[in-house]
Amino acid sequence: MPRAYFEPESLDALAEVFAEAKRRLSPADLNDPTILDLIASRILSLAADGLSPEEIIQAIAEREGGANGATHEATTSTIQ
């Protein structure tokens, strides 16, 4: 993502995506700057790849719990 450029309106939308991602975190993760940096980097990377804010939120939701909304634990136990 070197030298990615975003319009001010895009930055506002990405700030909303970041806020949505933070709402999905546990309280402990909210206090971990490394996790917040990783999330912000991933959001910017997806935006630089051309994904819309809605697509980024969907990607976060799918990674978080699968496309069907299952929790990570349920998905993991199904695989094992």
C-alpha positions in Angstrom: 0.0 0.0 0.0 2.8 2.4 -0.6 1.7 6.0 -1.3 -2.0 5.2 -1.1 -4.1 8.3 -1.5 -7.6 8.8 -0.1 -10.0 11.7 -0.5 -11.2 13.3 2.7 -14.7 11.8 2.2 -13.1 8.4 1.9 -11.2 8.9 5.1 -14.4 9.8 6.9 -16.0 6.6 5.6 -12.9 4.6 6.7 -13.1 6.1 10.1 -16.6 4.8 10.4 -15.4 1.3 9.3 -12.7 1.5 12.0 -15.3 2.5 14.6 -17.5 -0.5 13.5 -14.5 -2.8 13.8 -13.8 -1.5 17.3 -17.4 -2.2 18.3 -16.8 -5.8 17.5 -13.7 -6.1 19.8 -13.6 -7.4 23.3 -12.7 -4.8 26.0 -9.3 -6.3 26.4 -8.6 -5.9 22.7 -9.7 -2.3 22.7 -6.8 -1.6 25.0 -4.2 -3.3 22.9 -2.5 -0.8 20.5 -1.1 -3.7 18.5 -4.5 -5.1 17.7 -5.8 -1.6 16.8 -2.8 -1.0 14.5 -3.4 -4.3 12.8 -7.1 -3.5 12.2 -6.3 -0.1 10.9 -3.7 -1.4 8.6 -6.0 -4.1 7.3 -8.8 -1.5 6.6 -6.4 0.8 4.8 -5.0 -2.1 2.8 -8.5 -3.3 1.7 -9.4 0.3 0.8 -6.2 0.7 -1.2 -7.2 -2.5 -3.1 -10.4 -0.8 -4.1 -13.0 -2.3 -1.7 -15.8 0.0 -0.6 -16.5 0.7 3.1 -19.4 -1.7 2.9 -17.2 -4.5 1.4 -14.6 -3.9 4.1 -17.2 -4.2 6.9 -18.4 -7.4 5.2 -14.8 -8.8 5.0 -14.3 -8.0 8.7 -17.6 -9.7 9.6 -16.7 -12.8 7.5 -13.3 -13.1 9.1 -14.7 -12.6 12.5 -17.4 -15.2 12.4 -17.8 -16.6 8.9 -20.3 -15.5 6.3 -23.2 -17.2 8.2 -22.5 -15.3 11.4 -21.1 -18.3 13.3 -18.7 -17.7 16.1 -15.0 -18.5 15.8 -15.4 -21.2 18.4 -18.3 -22.9 16.6 -16.5 -22.8 13.3 -13.3 -24.2 14.9 -15.2 -27.0 16.6 -17.0 -27.9 13.4 -13.7 -28.2 11.6 -12.2 -30.5 14.2 
